[in-house]
Amino acid sequence: MSDLLARLRERGWRLTAQRRVVAQVLDGDHVHYTADEIHARAAALLPEISRATVYNTLGELVTLGEVLEVSTDGRAKRYDPNTHDAHQHLVCDSCGTIRDVHPSGDLMSGLSASERFGFTVSGVEVTYRGLCPTCARH
């Protein structure tokens, strides 16, 4: 059972066959699939699942806070089930591969009071960029 499935069961979220298969597809480390990739993988497990069901399920999971929408440079949105472990993203500028990273230090303290312009800062999003090993070889 995936961590996401366990969290959804704990919440009492009704796990239909379609919802369960979407959650199974999202299981794992460094998962950042597009909705179309999720649909293709889910259809391999449950051929009758519709694209609309996948999109609706993803929307519900985002609303519940169990999945994050990740957007990078106008590319298709990707869905990240790693919502309970503070992390940032490392993105390949060529192919768009995304990996979760855990930088050391307190990112919140990196912004001085004078640079906050009176804001009450509630979070930090940092995106590291570069080329993945595959793209760097080409």
WOSUL-V518681 format. One record per residue. N is the residue number from 0. RES is the residue in one letter. OMEGA is omega in degrees with one decimal (* if undefined). Layout:
N/RES/OMEGA
N/RES/OMEGA
//
This chain:
0/M/-179.6
1/S/175.1
2/D/179.4
3/L/178.2
4/L/179.0
5/A/179.3
6/R/-179.3
7/L/177.1
8/R/178.9
9/E/179.2
10/R/-177.3
11/G/179.6
12/W/-177.8
13/R/-176.8
14/L/172.5
15/T/178.1
16/A/-178.8
17/Q/179.1
18/R/-179.6
19/R/-177.6
20/V/175.4
21/V/178.5
22/A/178.3
23/Q/178.7
24/V/-178.3
25/L/-178.9
26/D/173.1
27/G/178.1
28/D/175.2
29/H/178.5
30/V/178.6
31/H/-177.1
32/Y/170.0
33/T/177.9
34/A/178.9
35/D/176.4
36/E/177.9
37/I/179.0
38/H/-178.7
39/A/-179.6
40/R/178.6
41/A/-179.8
42/A/176.2
43/A/179.2
44/L/-176.8
45/L/-170.4
46/P/-176.5
47/E/-178.7
48/I/-178.2
49/S/176.6
50/R/-179.8
51/A/178.5
52/T/178.2
53/V/179.7
54/Y/179.6
55/N/179.4
56/T/177.8
57/L/177.2
58/G/178.1
59/E/-179.7
60/L/176.4
61/V/179.1
62/T/178.1
63/L/-177.2
64/G/-179.5
65/E/178.5
66/V/177.2
67/L/169.4
68/E/179.6
69/V/178.0
70/S/177.4
71/T/172.2
72/D/175.6
73/G/175.8
74/R/178.5
75/A/175.9
76/K/175.6
77/R/-174.0
78/Y/-173.3
79/D/179.5
80/P/-177.8
81/N/-176.3
82/T/-173.5
83/H/179.5
84/D/-177.7
85/A/-179.1
86/H/174.7
87/Q/-177.9
88/H/173.7
89/L/-171.9
90/V/174.2
91/C/-179.3
92/D/-178.2
93/S/-174.3
94/C/178.2
95/G/177.0
96/T/-179.9
97/I/175.0
98/R/173.8
99/D/176.5
100/V/-176.6
101/H/-179.3
102/P/179.0
103/S/179.6
104/G/-178.7
105/D/-178.7
106/L/179.5
107/M/-177.4
108/S/-179.6
109/G/-179.1
110/L/-177.3
111/S/179.7
112/A/-179.5
113/S/178.8
114/E/179.4
115/R/177.5
116/F/177.9
117/G/179.1
118/F/165.5
119/T/-174.3
120/V/-178.1
121/S/-179.8
122/G/-179.5
123/V/173.1
124/E/178.7
125/V/175.2
126/T/175.7
127/Y/-176.7
128/R/177.5
129/G/177.7
130/L/175.6
131/C/-178.3
132/P/-179.7
133/T/-178.5
134/C/-179.5
135/A/179.2
136/R/-175.1
137/H/*
//
